[in-house]
Amino acid sequence: MKIDLNSDMGEGFGPYRLCDDEAMMKVVSSANIACGFHGGDPETMARMVRLAKQNGVGIGAHPGLPDRAGFGRREIPYQPNELRQQMLYQLGALIAIARAEGVTVGHFSFHAAMGNMVNRDSTLADLMMNAISSVDPNLVVFVTPDSEIERAAKRARLKTLALFLADRAYDAAGKLVARGLPGALVKEDEAVRARVRRFLTEGTVEAIDGTIISMPARSILVHSDTPGSLELARIVRSEIETSGATLAPAAELAL
């Protein structure tokens, strides 16, 4: 079996770094590169693209709301077309930077609040997925299983890849536990190891209330801003390799 391991990358800006992106690029198979709104800037984006190219890592766009102070995690009531234009602006910027470096953008992953807003609204999800398809119908869209984004992507004839978030807790319905609630962030090494091992061997995850739920995913995400994210990513990679699976970029696995 092939599995993608991805992380959100380049989410600092200017002289500020959120994590050791250089080291993380040697661990993951796909990088979701911040596109300048919630994090990142043109120079950081170019550096991430070059690092991905050097390490054979798949390149993905990771657009968010224009809110650096809130790291793109605060919802802002933009109109649907405003959100569409913000997304296209960021996606287009990364496509241009990647093309100038002789590589291509292969996948797409919403960041935080922008993704949450799209995932609650089927009409907005269709608007966004149709816009992505108009730019590049070959882009792979990262989705959570059984979500509005997944359904809209399929309607737009875009390929998708379902995510398992190794460092975030799920509720019994398979939804992410909201950040800020107790237990929402899973950052202990052994807890992450046990979750990933269960996912790889059984295709399930233990929800925050102890319920065992199905997790039909082919990609594992570790957030770069989770404390100890680099070591957590190394643990995930170790578990993937120990299970007999091999790492592969998102673009090779999408359905």
BALOBA-1460 file (C-alpha; in Angstrom, 3 decimals):
// residues 255
<rec num="1" residu="m" x="0.000" y="0.000" z="0.000"/>
<rec num="2" residu="k" x="1.118" y="3.547" z="-0.725"/>
<rec num="3" residu="i" x="0.445" y="6.373" z="1.734"/>
<rec num="4" residu="d" x="1.012" y="10.131" z="1.489"/>
<rec num="5" residu="l" x="2.460" y="12.026" z="4.455"/>
<rec num="6" residu="n" x="1.929" y="15.761" z="4.218"/>
<rec num="7" residu="s" x="2.383" y="18.916" z="6.255"/>
<rec num="8" residu="d" x="1.448" y="22.584" z="5.948"/>
<rec num="9" residu="m" x="4.697" y="24.364" z="5.111"/>
<rec num="10" residu="g" x="6.157" y="27.853" z="4.757"/>
<rec num="11" residu="e" x="3.690" y="29.399" z="7.182"/>
<rec num="12" residu="g" x="6.135" y="31.962" z="8.504"/>
<rec num="13" residu="f" x="6.988" y="35.141" z="6.612"/>
<rec num="14" residu="g" x="9.982" y="37.438" z="6.251"/>
<rec num="15" residu="p" x="12.553" y="36.385" z="8.864"/>
<rec num="16" residu="y" x="9.972" y="34.468" z="10.907"/>
<rec num="17" residu="r" x="9.833" y="30.651" z="10.734"/>
<rec num="18" residu="l" x="7.080" y="28.503" z="12.182"/>
<rec num="19" residu="c" x="8.943" y="25.195" z="12.016"/>
<rec num="20" residu="d" x="12.088" y="23.664" z="10.534"/>
<rec num="21" residu="d" x="10.770" y="23.502" z="6.980"/>
<rec num="22" residu="e" x="14.082" y="22.230" z="5.615"/>
<rec num="23" residu="a" x="14.055" y="19.224" z="7.948"/>
<rec num="24" residu="m" x="10.329" y="18.601" z="7.461"/>
<rec num="25" residu="m" x="10.797" y="18.431" z="3.675"/>
<rec num="26" residu="k" x="13.068" y="15.405" z="4.212"/>
<rec num="27" residu="v" x="10.274" y="13.562" z="6.042"/>
<rec num="28" residu="v" x="7.063" y="14.242" z="4.098"/>
<rec num="29" residu="s" x="5.995" y="13.179" z="0.610"/>
<rec num="30" residu="s" x="3.729" y="16.216" z="-0.022"/>
<rec num="31" residu="a" x="3.969" y="19.861" z="1.088"/>
<rec num="32" residu="n" x="0.984" y="22.193" z="1.429"/>
<rec num="33" residu="i" x="2.592" y="25.580" z="0.829"/>
<rec num="34" residu="a" x="1.079" y="28.704" z="2.406"/>
<rec num="35" residu="c" x="0.277" y="31.238" z="-0.308"/>
<rec num="36" residu="g" x="0.770" y="34.583" z="1.403"/>
<rec num="37" residu="f" x="-2.513" y="35.358" z="3.158"/>
<rec num="38" residu="h" x="-2.533" y="33.522" z="6.516"/>
<rec num="39" residu="g" x="1.219" y="32.895" z="6.266"/>
<rec num="40" residu="g" x="4.013" y="32.846" z="3.737"/>
<rec num="41" residu="d" x="5.214" y="35.489" z="1.301"/>
<rec num="42" residu="p" x="6.650" y="35.373" z="-2.241"/>
<rec num="43" residu="e" x="10.221" y="34.614" z="-1.114"/>
<rec num="44" residu="t" x="9.096" y="31.973" z="1.366"/>
<rec num="45" residu="m" x="6.880" y="30.374" z="-1.263"/>
<rec num="46" residu="a" x="9.800" y="30.208" z="-3.700"/>
<rec num="47" residu="r" x="12.037" y="28.710" z="-1.010"/>
<rec num="48" residu="m" x="9.430" y="26.046" z="-0.245"/>
<rec num="49" residu="v" x="9.062" y="25.198" z="-3.941"/>
<rec num="50" residu="r" x="12.824" y="24.826" z="-4.315"/>
<rec num="51" residu="l" x="13.044" y="22.644" z="-1.211"/>
<rec num="52" residu="a" x="10.225" y="20.448" z="-2.469"/>
<rec num="53" residu="k" x="11.922" y="20.112" z="-5.845"/>
<rec num="54" residu="q" x="15.238" y="19.161" z="-4.215"/>
<rec num="55" residu="n" x="13.602" y="16.509" z="-2.041"/>
<rec num="56" residu="g" x="11.169" y="15.047" z="-4.567"/>
<rec num="57" residu="v" x="8.175" y="16.247" z="-2.552"/>
<rec num="58" residu="g" x="4.765" y="16.945" z="-4.122"/>
<rec num="59" residu="i" x="3.829" y="20.621" z="-4.227"/>
<rec num="60" residu="g" x="0.398" y="21.814" z="-3.127"/>
<rec num="61" residu="a" x="-1.338" y="25.164" z="-2.656"/>
<rec num="62" residu="h" x="-2.544" y="25.946" z="0.869"/>
<rec num="63" residu="p" x="-4.671" y="29.115" z="0.682"/>
<rec num="64" residu="g" x="-6.329" y="30.715" z="3.685"/>
<rec num="65" residu="l" x="-8.127" y="33.847" z="4.788"/>
<rec num="66" residu="p" x="-6.159" y="37.143" z="4.788"/>
<rec num="67" residu="d" x="-5.628" y="37.168" z="8.562"/>
<rec num="68" residu="r" x="-2.017" y="36.705" z="9.630"/>
<rec num="69" residu="a" x="-2.713" y="37.898" z="13.168"/>
<rec num="70" residu="g" x="-5.240" y="35.097" z="13.571"/>
<rec num="71" residu="f" x="-3.223" y="32.613" z="11.486"/>
<rec num="72" residu="g" x="-6.232" y="32.151" z="9.216"/>
<rec num="73" residu="r" x="-8.189" y="30.415" z="11.953"/>
<rec num="74" residu="r" x="-10.765" y="33.149" z="12.562"/>
<rec num="75" residu="e" x="-13.785" y="33.184" z="10.290"/>
<rec num="76" residu="i" x="-14.413" y="36.443" z="8.446"/>
<rec num="77" residu="p" x="-17.811" y="36.937" z="6.741"/>
<rec num="78" residu="y" x="-16.664" y="37.477" z="3.162"/>
<rec num="79" residu="q" x="-19.134" y="37.065" z="0.332"/>
<rec num="80" residu="p" x="-18.811" y="33.847" z="-1.719"/>
<rec num="81" residu="n" x="-17.254" y="35.567" z="-4.722"/>
<rec num="82" residu="e" x="-14.771" y="37.363" z="-2.473"/>
<rec num="83" residu="l" x="-13.656" y="33.998" z="-1.093"/>
<rec num="84" residu="r" x="-13.416" y="32.620" z="-4.619"/>
<rec num="85" residu="q" x="-11.175" y="35.478" z="-5.729"/>
<rec num="86" residu="q" x="-8.993" y="35.197" z="-2.622"/>
<rec num="87" residu="m" x="-8.502" y="31.499" z="-3.278"/>
<rec num="88" residu="l" x="-7.735" y="31.993" z="-6.977"/>
<rec num="89" residu="y" x="-5.265" y="34.811" z="-6.222"/>
<rec num="90" residu="q" x="-3.267" y="32.532" z="-3.913"/>
<rec num="91" residu="l" x="-3.450" y="29.463" z="-6.138"/>
<rec num="92" residu="g" x="-2.360" y="31.471" z="-9.170"/>
<rec num="93" residu="a" x="0.599" y="32.935" z="-7.303"/>
<rec num="94" residu="l" x="1.947" y="29.519" z="-6.327"/>
<rec num="95" residu="i" x="1.387" y="28.119" z="-9.823"/>
<rec num="96" residu="a" x="3.442" y="30.982" z="-11.282"/>
<rec num="97" residu="i" x="6.268" y="30.595" z="-8.750"/>
<rec num="98" residu="a" x="6.385" y="26.827" z="-9.274"/>
<rec num="99" residu="r" x="6.414" y="27.186" z="-13.056"/>
<rec num="100" residu="a" x="9.334" y="29.610" z="-12.844"/>
<rec num="101" residu="e" x="11.226" y="26.934" z="-10.875"/>
<rec num="102" residu="g" x="10.473" y="24.279" z="-13.480"/>
<rec num="103" residu="v" x="7.928" y="22.313" z="-11.427"/>
<rec num="104" residu="t" x="4.157" y="22.126" z="-11.153"/>
<rec num="105" residu="v" x="1.544" y="22.395" z="-8.415"/>
<rec num="106" residu="g" x="-0.088" y="18.995" z="-8.041"/>
<rec num="107" residu="h" x="-2.563" y="19.333" z="-5.201"/>
<rec num="108" residu="f" x="-4.711" y="21.780" z="-3.238"/>
<rec num="109" residu="s" x="-5.555" y="21.970" z="0.467"/>
<rec num="110" residu="f" x="-7.671" y="24.638" z="2.183"/>
<rec num="111" residu="h" x="-6.311" y="26.159" z="5.373"/>
<rec num="112" residu="a" x="-8.343" y="26.344" z="8.584"/>
<rec num="113" residu="a" x="-11.245" y="28.838" z="8.584"/>
<rec num="114" residu="m" x="-11.502" y="29.106" z="4.805"/>
<rec num="115" residu="g" x="-11.867" y="25.346" z="4.576"/>
<rec num="116" residu="n" x="-14.376" y="25.239" z="7.427"/>
<rec num="117" residu="m" x="-16.550" y="27.856" z="5.719"/>
<rec num="118" residu="v" x="-16.493" y="25.991" z="2.408"/>
<rec num="119" residu="n" x="-17.201" y="22.657" z="4.087"/>
<rec num="120" residu="r" x="-20.451" y="23.963" z="5.607"/>
<rec num="121" residu="d" x="-21.932" y="25.288" z="2.371"/>
<rec num="122" residu="s" x="-22.531" y="23.069" z="-0.653"/>
<rec num="123" residu="t" x="-23.127" y="26.085" z="-2.925"/>
<rec num="124" residu="l" x="-19.857" y="27.698" z="-1.861"/>
<rec num="125" residu="a" x="-18.086" y="24.359" z="-2.209"/>
<rec num="126" residu="d" x="-19.321" y="24.045" z="-5.792"/>
<rec num="127" residu="l" x="-18.207" y="27.616" z="-6.539"/>
<rec num="128" residu="m" x="-14.715" y="26.907" z="-5.223"/>
<rec num="129" residu="m" x="-14.273" y="23.509" z="-6.868"/>
<rec num="130" residu="n" x="-15.490" y="24.779" z="-10.250"/>
<rec num="131" residu="a" x="-13.010" y="27.652" z="-9.980"/>
<rec num="132" residu="i" x="-10.148" y="25.254" z="-9.218"/>
<rec num="133" residu="s" x="-11.158" y="23.043" z="-12.127"/>
<rec num="134" residu="s" x="-11.175" y="26.039" z="-14.473"/>
<rec num="135" residu="v" x="-7.557" y="26.795" z="-13.527"/>
<rec num="136" residu="d" x="-6.234" y="23.219" z="-13.574"/>
<rec num="137" residu="p" x="-8.595" y="20.226" z="-13.848"/>
<rec num="138" residu="n" x="-5.704" y="17.910" z="-12.934"/>
<rec num="139" residu="l" x="-5.237" y="19.299" z="-9.424"/>
<rec num="140" residu="v" x="-5.850" y="16.837" z="-6.587"/>
<rec num="141" residu="v" x="-7.993" y="18.235" z="-3.764"/>
<rec num="142" residu="f" x="-7.314" y="17.162" z="-0.178"/>
<rec num="143" residu="v" x="-10.612" y="16.406" z="1.572"/>
<rec num="144" residu="t" x="-11.969" y="15.031" z="4.797"/>
<rec num="145" residu="p" x="-14.066" y="11.901" z="4.200"/>
<rec num="146" residu="d" x="-17.783" y="12.417" z="3.487"/>
<rec num="147" residu="s" x="-17.537" y="16.213" z="3.349"/>
<rec num="148" residu="e" x="-19.085" y="18.962" z="1.239"/>
<rec num="149" residu="i" x="-15.704" y="19.662" z="-0.337"/>
<rec num="150" residu="e" x="-15.305" y="16.014" z="-1.317"/>
<rec num="151" residu="r" x="-18.762" y="15.875" z="-2.903"/>
<rec num="152" residu="a" x="-18.284" y="19.198" z="-4.713"/>
<rec num="153" residu="a" x="-14.865" y="18.139" z="-6.006"/>
<rec num="154" residu="k" x="-16.370" y="14.996" z="-7.481"/>
<rec num="155" residu="r" x="-19.149" y="17.019" z="-9.109"/>
<rec num="156" residu="a" x="-16.433" y="19.221" z="-10.648"/>
<rec num="157" residu="r" x="-14.637" y="16.042" z="-11.853"/>
<rec num="158" residu="l" x="-11.597" y="16.782" z="-9.712"/>
<rec num="159" residu="k" x="-9.546" y="14.003" z="-8.163"/>
<rec num="160" residu="t" x="-9.557" y="13.840" z="-4.371"/>
<rec num="161" residu="l" x="-7.425" y="12.395" z="-1.607"/>
<rec num="162" residu="a" x="-8.905" y="11.846" z="1.843"/>
<rec num="163" residu="l" x="-6.930" y="13.010" z="4.873"/>
<rec num="164" residu="f" x="-6.372" y="11.535" z="8.326"/>
<rec num="165" residu="l" x="-5.198" y="14.246" z="10.739"/>
<rec num="166" residu="a" x="-2.740" y="12.515" z="13.045"/>
<rec num="167" residu="d" x="-2.502" y="15.405" z="15.502"/>
<rec num="168" residu="r" x="-6.185" y="16.337" z="15.807"/>
<rec num="169" residu="a" x="-8.956" y="14.594" z="17.758"/>
<rec num="170" residu="y" x="-12.190" y="13.425" z="16.117"/>
<rec num="171" residu="d" x="-15.669" y="13.174" z="17.593"/>
<rec num="172" residu="a" x="-17.929" y="10.136" z="17.271"/>
<rec num="173" residu="a" x="-19.410" y="11.527" z="14.029"/>
<rec num="174" residu="g" x="-15.962" y="11.703" z="12.422"/>
<rec num="175" residu="k" x="-15.729" y="15.498" z="12.679"/>
<rec num="176" residu="l" x="-12.714" y="17.323" z="14.081"/>
<rec num="177" residu="v" x="-12.998" y="18.469" z="17.672"/>
<rec num="178" residu="a" x="-12.894" y="22.277" z="17.636"/>
<rec num="179" residu="r" x="-9.555" y="23.838" z="18.528"/>
<rec num="180" residu="g" x="-9.652" y="25.271" z="22.014"/>
<rec num="181" residu="l" x="-11.670" y="22.389" z="23.443"/>
<rec num="182" residu="p" x="-9.866" y="20.000" z="25.803"/>
<rec num="183" residu="g" x="-8.137" y="17.183" z="23.939"/>
<rec num="184" residu="a" x="-8.575" y="18.716" z="20.467"/>
<rec num="185" residu="l" x="-4.834" y="18.698" z="19.794"/>
<rec num="186" residu="v" x="-2.949" y="15.391" z="19.967"/>
<rec num="187" residu="k" x="0.745" y="16.165" z="20.461"/>
<rec num="188" residu="e" x="2.114" y="13.388" z="22.663"/>
<rec num="189" residu="d" x="4.503" y="11.108" z="20.768"/>
<rec num="190" residu="e" x="3.012" y="7.799" z="21.904"/>
<rec num="191" residu="a" x="-0.563" y="8.951" z="21.374"/>
<rec num="192" residu="v" x="0.205" y="9.902" z="17.783"/>
<rec num="193" residu="r" x="2.106" y="6.635" z="17.245"/>
<rec num="194" residu="a" x="-0.831" y="4.573" z="18.523"/>
<rec num="195" residu="r" x="-3.355" y="6.503" z="16.397"/>
<rec num="196" residu="v" x="-1.303" y="6.113" z="13.227"/>
<rec num="197" residu="r" x="-0.673" y="2.417" z="13.881"/>
<rec num="198" residu="r" x="-4.406" y="1.785" z="14.336"/>
<rec num="199" residu="f" x="-5.164" y="3.734" z="11.170"/>
<rec num="200" residu="l" x="-2.597" y="1.831" z="9.112"/>
<rec num="201" residu="t" x="-3.525" y="-1.630" z="10.378"/>
<rec num="202" residu="e" x="-7.281" y="-1.308" z="10.883"/>
<rec num="203" residu="g" x="-8.394" y="1.768" z="8.940"/>
<rec num="204" residu="t" x="-9.965" y="3.197" z="12.075"/>
<rec num="205" residu="v" x="-9.329" y="5.885" z="14.698"/>
<rec num="206" residu="e" x="-10.452" y="6.210" z="18.310"/>
<rec num="207" residu="a" x="-12.687" y="9.243" z="18.756"/>
<rec num="208" residu="i" x="-12.344" y="11.528" z="21.749"/>
<rec num="209" residu="d" x="-15.174" y="9.710" z="23.569"/>
<rec num="210" residu="g" x="-13.632" y="6.269" z="22.950"/>
<rec num="211" residu="t" x="-15.812" y="5.358" z="19.964"/>
<rec num="212" residu="i" x="-13.957" y="3.542" z="17.182"/>
<rec num="213" residu="i" x="-14.752" y="5.139" z="13.823"/>
<rec num="214" residu="s" x="-13.827" y="4.284" z="10.249"/>
<rec num="215" residu="m" x="-11.178" y="6.468" z="8.602"/>
<rec num="216" residu="p" x="-11.119" y="5.828" z="4.816"/>
<rec num="217" residu="a" x="-8.046" y="7.951" z="4.032"/>
<rec num="218" residu="r" x="-4.823" y="7.565" z="2.037"/>
<rec num="219" residu="s" x="-2.943" y="10.601" z="3.329"/>
<rec num="220" residu="i" x="-1.772" y="11.539" z="6.820"/>
<rec num="221" residu="l" x="-1.423" y="15.189" z="7.855"/>
<rec num="222" residu="v" x="0.802" y="16.590" z="10.609"/>
<rec num="223" residu="h" x="0.349" y="20.331" z="11.187"/>
<rec num="224" residu="s" x="3.687" y="22.146" z="11.212"/>
<rec num="225" residu="d" x="2.536" y="24.455" z="14.036"/>
<rec num="226" residu="t" x="1.740" y="21.564" z="16.387"/>
<rec num="227" residu="p" x="4.361" y="21.537" z="19.158"/>
<rec num="228" residu="g" x="7.042" y="18.990" z="18.264"/>
<rec num="229" residu="s" x="5.672" y="18.617" z="14.739"/>
<rec num="230" residu="l" x="8.957" y="17.496" z="13.189"/>
<rec num="231" residu="e" x="9.357" y="14.607" z="15.603"/>
<rec num="232" residu="l" x="5.673" y="13.708" z="15.203"/>
<rec num="233" residu="a" x="6.138" y="13.587" z="11.417"/>
<rec num="234" residu="r" x="9.162" y="11.320" z="11.870"/>
<rec num="235" residu="i" x="7.080" y="9.022" z="14.073"/>
<rec num="236" residu="v" x="4.337" y="8.891" z="11.427"/>
<rec num="237" residu="r" x="6.862" y="8.099" z="8.700"/>
<rec num="238" residu="s" x="8.417" y="5.381" z="10.851"/>
<rec num="239" residu="e" x="5.013" y="3.772" z="11.422"/>
<rec num="240" residu="i" x="4.224" y="3.909" z="7.689"/>
<rec num="241" residu="e" x="7.491" y="2.190" z="6.832"/>
<rec num="242" residu="t" x="7.158" y="-0.360" z="9.655"/>
<rec num="243" residu="s" x="3.693" y="-1.315" z="8.400"/>
<rec num="244" residu="g" x="5.152" y="-2.246" z="5.012"/>
<rec num="245" residu="a" x="3.559" y="0.692" z="3.206"/>
<rec num="246" residu="t" x="5.577" y="3.112" z="1.109"/>
<rec num="247" residu="l" x="5.421" y="6.884" z="0.857"/>
<rec num="248" residu="a" x="4.082" y="8.504" z="-2.299"/>
<rec num="249" residu="p" x="3.078" y="12.077" z="-3.196"/>
<rec num="250" residu="a" x="-0.611" y="12.952" z="-3.255"/>
<rec num="251" residu="a" x="-0.740" y="13.242" z="-7.028"/>
<rec num="252" residu="e" x="0.122" y="9.540" z="-7.364"/>
<rec num="253" residu="l" x="-2.655" y="8.349" z="-5.053"/>
<rec num="254" residu="a" x="-5.734" y="10.411" z="-5.860"/>
<rec num="255" residu="l" x="-8.963" y="8.847" z="-7.103"/>
